[in-house]
Structure formats: structure tokens, C-alpha cells
Amino acid sequence: MFVLLTFILIIYFGLIFSSLIKEGLPFLEKLGLSYILGLGLTTLMMFFYSWIGVKITLGSIVILLLTLIVLVRYICHFLKRKIEIKIPNMLKEFKFLKRYEKIICVGICLIFFISLLINAYYPVYVWDALALYDFRAKIIAQTGYFVQVAKQFDYFAHYPLLTSLTHTIVYVAGGSNPKFTYFLFYLSFGLIFYGVLRRHTNISVAIFFTFVLVSTPTLFEQSVIAYTNLPYTVFYVTGTLYLYLAVINKSNNYLLLSSLLIGLSTWTRATEPFWLTGIVVVLLYSIYKKSIFPILTYLPGFLIIQQPWKVHLSRFFGDTMSTSGQISSASKILLSGASLNRVIEVVGYIYQNIILTWGPMFFFFLIAAFIDIKNRHKKGHLVLLLIIIVNLLLLFVGTYAFSITNVEWKKIPGSARRMSIFFLPLMIYYIGLVLGNTIFKREQTEFY
């Protein structure tokens, strides 16, 4: 009961916070955002108050959530932001769908239900999840602290805390199995993906490609194990999609939302360099607009979330390299180890161990890219293509640098594949955006 009530508070906090950032979001999309924003920001605030010595207990979590809710509601009132919770009649909307659309919707719901059943039945069991993320959660739940005991668990203390603190919330609230939280990430991802895609396609395309997303075997597999890969993918991909919307709609609200979500991806997994793509795109956008305001809107939200963990590592473990220092160091490594043979070797490795696992999706992505470039007057689509290409370049550069610094770099293809999961949702969205609008005429109707 306490677990349910705590997560209702988390979702409600996320709901009013999303209303503060952007009014008028469709209900299903806002519902998905409410969970991931609410949970991400709550766990970050838990880390902050634990850092200053406040014990993590059910009472402190509830007080935190109530305080945040009151504060955000006051800010919304002061800024005259409407907190709208208009729940549409989904059964009525379902009746108006075409037969094949209804079948696809049932398929989507069935996949979600299977994921929920598996998560409800099986406890945390995969090795890294059990021995690292869940282990930390149990230590925090027992001691009430993380920062203060971090040096006693040196190996476990270098990884961001989002998933571990999520497990902690479940444990201190009296729960025994935190895996349902990964189902909620999976469900939220589907809702947000549908909402964002529906803006630019008809309902058939949005439903079909949402089905493609949730039925992707890699994503489904990650939804039933307690790894960081699915939460990271959800935060990063949704942040990237809102970045795309920010650029094509010239919206600072979407830009701020993107910065927070991509920032929360670094609160989930800190080693991946793909957050750099957001900064690159916003810099190019600022140059294009001849205005510094986009970068001033984006950077503060991102850095407020990204930097505290880096400060923690620096304070406790002497990891003092700044973000700019990391970029400089990586550049030196690349220049010192430049080799055409290594380039070919790395490209071959990425193709064999990552791109081939994407199956026909990469082929359809190439077709969509060809059509998009051919119809280059649709500049909005090209923005998303640019984002995907920059991420592919970062994948190559990151793998190349790793191949120089680690002689056993070829022995962990599974890790490389999991790190690259986020490409699939981005490509699915892009394919739906380009091919969906090419094959079907967009309908100007309401959407949820």
C-alpha cells in the first residue's frame, strides 16, 4: 500500500512539473512524462539531501515529495500555468478506430501486460542488477545513506544512482520486488513515443510504429531485467525527440524539457558520451538563429543534473577530470593513435556487433534517409537525421578511443550492443516520420 501511494505522489509531482515546463501536452504523453520526470528528479533530490546528512527513509521521501508538490504548484500559480488533468474517454476513442488499428492497440496492450507479468513474477536476478544496482539499494535502505558509506563499497560507488534509489524507494516503502518500475519505464516510453509521433503523422502510422517500438525484442528484453539500459534509453531518446521538436517548433519549453531528460540520462549512465549530441545540436541551432538564448536555455538544466555526480566522484575518489577535460583527453588519445587500419577494424566491429543486430531496421532507416535527403525542403526531418548521424559518429569515436586505451576492447560486444540500444527507437521514429508521411496522407485530427 505504501509503495503504491509513494509512486502516486511521484507521478503526481512529475505531472505538475511537466505542466510547469510545457502546457497543453496530450494526456497520454503527459502521463508517460509524469513517471520518468517524477522518478528522475525525486531520486536526484534524494541524493542531494543524503549528501548533506539527511537519512533516506520513507518519511523523508514523502516529506520531500510533498514539499516539491507544494513548491511546484505555487510556482505554477505564480506563473499562471494551468495544471490540467483531462482524462479522455479512451473506450469512446477506441470505438472510432479502424479495425486494424484496434488489433494493433490490443497487440500493444498485450505486450505491456506480458512485461508486467514477468516483472511481477520474477525478482531481480541478472548478475549486474543483483550484485550492483540492487545490492546498493539494499545497503541504502538498511543504512539510510549512500554518500557517507560510499568508500566502504568502492567498486559499487562509481555508477549513478537512479536505478538503485528507485529500488530503495520500493524497499523502504515495504515492497520486496522493484522490477515493476522497469515496466513503468517501458509503458511510459510507449506513451511518449506515440504522443510525439502523432504530432506529425496520422493515427494509423503512430499506432503502428508504437507497436514496432514496444515489440522490438531488445527493448522488451530490457524491460524485464533490472539494468540501467532501458531507463537510460527512455531518458535519452525522449530528450532527443523533444530536442527535435524544440528546433523545428522554435520552442524554448521543449528545449528545457529536452535538457532535463538528457541530463537525467547521465544520472542513469554516466560513461556514454552521447549527451554531447544535444550540446552540438543546440550550438548549431544558436548559430543558425544568431542568438545565444537557445544554449542559455539548454545548458543550465542539463548541467544542474549532470554535474553533481561528477562532483561526488571528484570529492570521494579523486576523479577530478572535468567535462571539457574529458573531451580534451579523448581528442589527444584519438590523435595519438590515429591509424587507417584501426579505423577499418573499428568500423568492421561496429557493423558486425551492433548494426547487424538492428536487422532490417537499419535498411529501412537508410531508405528513409534517402527519401528525406531527396525531399530536402522538409528541413524538420533533416534535423532528426542530423541528430542520428552525430550519434553514429560519437559511437565510432567512442569505440575508437576505447580500442586504443583497452587491449581487450573486442571482448565485450554485448556491452557495446546494450550501450547502442537507443539507436533503434530513434530510427523507428525517423522511419515513421518520413515513410509514414510519404505513404499516408496526414490527418488533421485530435490525438491523445
N, C-alpha and C positions, 0 to 999 in steps of 0.2 A: 504493500500500500504506500509506504513512504517513498519507494522507488518511483512509483507512478506519479505521485504528487510532485516530487522533485523534478522529474522530467517535464511535467506540465508547466512548472514555473520556468524551466529553461526555455521551453518552446515559446511560452508567452513573452518572455524577455526578448527572445530573438524576433518575435513578431512585431513588437512595438519598436524595436531598434531598426528593423528593416523599413518600417513606416517612417521613422525619423530620417533615414537616408534617402528613401525614394517612395513617394506617394503613388497610389494608383496601380500597384503591381497586381496582376491577376492572382486570384485566390490560391490556386494550386502551386503556383510558383512561389508566392509569399510563404505558403506553408512549408515548402521544402527549404527555403532560405531561413525560416524561423529556427529550424532544428540545427542546421550547420553553423549559423551565426551565433545562436544562443549558446550552443555547446562549446564552440571555439573560444568565444570571448569569456565565458564562465570559467573554463579551465585555465585560461591565461590569467584571469584575476585571482584564481586560487593560488597560482604560482606566485603572484605578486605578494599576496598577504602572508603566504607561508614564508616567503623570503624575509619578511620583517618580523617573523616570530609568532604569527597567529596560527594556532593549531587547526589543522584540517579535520573538521568533524561535520556531522550532519547539521548541527546547529549553526556553525559558521558558514556553511554553504547556503543554507536557507536565508540567513541574515544577509549574506552577500546578494543573493538573487532578489530579495525584497527591496534592498537598497537600490540596486540597479534599476529595477522596475519603476520605483517611485521617481528616481532621478531622470530616467529617460522619458517617463510620462510628463514630468514637469517641463523638460526641455521641449517636448513636442507641443505642449500647451503654450509655452512662451513663444515658440516659432510658428504657432498656429498650424501645426502639422496634424492632419486628421489620422486617427488610428482606426482604420476601417477593418471590420471583420465581417464581411458579407459572404456568408456561406451559400454558394449556389445550390440549386436543386439538381444534384448530379443525376438522379434517376430520370428526371424530366429531360435533362440534356441528353442522356444516354438513349432515350427513346427516339430522338431525332437523328441519331447517327444512321448511316447506311449499314447494311447487314455485314459487309466485310469489315467495316470499322468496328462494329460491335464484337466481332470474332477476335480481332486484334486486341481490343481492350481486355477481353476475357483472358487472352493469352498473357498479356502483361500482368494482370492481377494474379494469374496462376503462378507465374514465375516469382513474383513477390511473395506469394503465400508459401511456396516451397522453400524459399530462402529463410522466411520467418520460422518455419517448422524445423529446419535443420539447425538454425541458431538456438532455438528453444530447447532442442533435444540434446545437442552435443555441447559439452563445456569447452572452455579454452584448452586446446590440446596440441596445436602445432608448436614445434620446439621453440622458435624465437618468441612467439607470442606467450608461451607458458613460462619460459626461463628468463625473459627480459621484460616485456611490457606488462604482463600480468603480475610477475614477481614484484616489480617496483610498486604496482598498485597495492599489493597486499602489505608491503613494507610501509607505505604511506598511510594506509588505513589503520595499521597497528600502532605506528608511532605518532601519527598526526602531522608529520613533517617530511619534506624532501631535501630542501637546501641544507638543513642542519645535519643530515645524515648522509649526504651525497658522497663524501670522501670515504665512508665506510664501504661503499659499493661502487668503487671507481669505474669498473668496466660498464656498469649499467647506467652511469650518470651522464653520459655524453650525448644521449639521444633525447630529442624534445619530448615533452610530457603529455601531449594532448590525449593519446590513447590511454596511457597509464592513469591519468587523472580522471578520465571518463570511467574507467573500471573502478577507481577509488570511490567516485560518487555512488556507484551501484552498491559497493561493499558497505560503505558507512551508512547507507540508507536501508541496510538489511537484506539486500539482494545477494544471490550466490552465483549468478551467471550473467556476465555483462555483454554477452555476444549479441543480444538483441539490438545493441547500439549500432552495430555494423549493418544490420538490416535497415535501420532507420537512415543511415547514410545512403544506402542503396536506393531506398524509396525516395528520399529527398532528391537524389541525383536525377531520378527519372522524372519527378515533378518539375524540377527547374529546367531540365533539358527540353521537355515538352513545351513549357511556357515560353522559353526564349526562342525556340524554333518556330513556334506557332505565330510569332510576330511577323514572319517573312514568308510563310508558306500556308497552304490550305490545311484544313484539319486532317485530311487523309494522309498527307505527307508527314505531318507532325506526329500522328499516332503511329504510323508505320515505322518511322526512324527511331521513335522512342522504343518500340518493340525490338528493333535491331540492337539498340543500345543495351537494354536490360537482358537480352538473350545472348549477348556476347559471352562465350564461355569463360574468358579470362576475368571479366568483371563479376560474373556470377560466382566463380570460384573464390574471388577475393571477398565477396560479401558474406561468406560463411566461415572465414577464418579471421582471427583477431590480429591481423597485421596492420601496419600503417599505410599500406599501399592504396587501399580503397579510399580512406579519408583524405589522403594526400591528393589522389586523383580528383575527388569530388571538389575539394577546395580549389585546386589549381585550374581545372577545366572550367568550373563555373566562374572563377575570377577572370579567366581568359575570355570567356564568352561575353561577360559584362564589359570587359575592355573593348572588345569588338563593337558592342552596342554603343559604348561611350564615344568612340571615334566616329562611327557613321551617323550618330544622332547628335554629336557635339554636346554631350551631356556630362556635366561635372558630377551629377549624382551617381551615374553609372561608373564614372571614373573612381570616385571614392569607394563605392561598393566593391569594385574590382581590386583596389589596393588592399582593402581589408581581407578579402578572400584569398588573394595570392599571398598576403602576409601570413594568414593562418595556415597556408600550405607549408610555410617554413617552420611553423610551430608544431607541425606534424612530422616532417622530414627536413633536416637542415642541410644535408650534404649536396642535394641536387642543385644544379646551377640554373635551372630553367626560369627562376624568378627574374633573372636578368632580362628575359624577353620583354616582360612588362615595362621595364625601365627603358629599354631600347625603343619600343614602340611609342611610348609616351614622349620620349625625347624627340623622335621624328615627327610626332603629331604637334608638339610645341613649335618645332622649327617650321612646319607646314603652315601653322596658324600665325606664326610670328608673334607668339605670346608665351610668356613664362608661366601663366596660370595653370595649364594642364599639369605640368611637372610639380608645381607647388601644391596642387590638389592631391596628386597621387602619392608623392614621396612621404609626407608625414604619417599618413595612416599605415603605410607599408612598414616604415622604419620603426614606428612605435611598437609594432608586433614582432618584427624580426630581431631587433637589436637586444632586447632584454636577455634572451637566451645566449646570445654571443657574449654579453657582459658577464653572465653567470659562468660560462666556460672560462672566460679570461680570469675571473676572480678566483675560481676554485682550482683550475687546472693549468693555469698559465698559458692558455690558448689565446694569445693576445693579437693575433692577426686580424686586422680589420677587413671589411668587405673590399675596400679598394686594394688593400694589401694582398688579398686572395687573388684578385684579378691580375695584379702585377706579377705575383708569383707564378700564376698559371701561364701568363704570357712568356715569362722567362723560360719556363720548362718547355713550352712549345717551340720557342726559337732555338733553344739549345739542342733539342732532339729532333729537329726537322729532317725528315727523310722521306723520299718518294716511295721507297719500298714499304716503310711503315704506314704511310697514307693508304696504300693499296691494301695492306694487311688489315688495317682498322676498318676500312670500307667493307672488305670481304667479311669480317667478323660481324659487323652490324647487320649486313644483309642476311647472312646465314642464321644468326641467332636472334635477331629482332624483327627485321622487315618480313622475312618469310613466315614468321609466326602470325603476322597480321592477316595472312591468307588473301582472299580476293579483295579485301577492303582497300588495300594499297593500290590495287589495279583500278578500282572504281574511283579512288582519290585522284589518280593520275588522269583519268578521263575527265573528271570534274574540273581539274586544274586546267586541262587543255581547253575545255569549253569556256571556262572563266576568263582565261587569257585572250581567247579569240574574241569574246564579248567584253573587252576591257573597259567599255563605257560604264559597266556596273562596278564602280570603284569600291563599293562597300564589300563585295565578295573578295576582292583582291586584298583587302586589309586582313581578312582572316587567313587567306593563303600566305601572306607575308608572315603572319604570326607563326604558322605551322612550319614554314621554311626556316625561320630564325631558330625555332626549337630543334629542328633537324640538324642545323649547323652546330648548335650547342651540344647535341648528342654526340656528334662526331668529335668536336673539340674536346669535350669532357672525356670521352673514351680514349682519344689520342693521348691526352695528358696523363691519364691513368696508366696507359700502356708503357709510358716512359718511367713512371715512378714505381710501378709494381710489376715484377717479373712474372707473376702468376695471374696476370690480368685476364687471360683466356679461360681460366678455370672456373669462372663464376657467371656463365651465361644466364643462369636462372635469375640471378640478381639484376643483370642488365635488362632482362625482359620485364621484370616487375617494375623496375625504375621507369620503363618506357610505356607503361600501360596507358598513360593519359593520352598518347597519340591516337589511340583508337576512337575514343569519344569525340575528339576534335575532328578527326577525319569523317566520322559518321555525320556529325553536324554539318560539316562543309559539303559533303556529298548530298545530304538532304536539302541544303540551302541552294546549291547550284543545279543538281539534276532534278530535284523536286520542282523547282520553279521553271525548269526547262520543259519537263514533261507535262506538268499540270498547271492550269491557269489558277493563279491565286484568287481565293475568295475573300471578299471583304466582309467578314462576319465577326461576331463576338467570339471570344475564346476564354478558356478558364485554365 
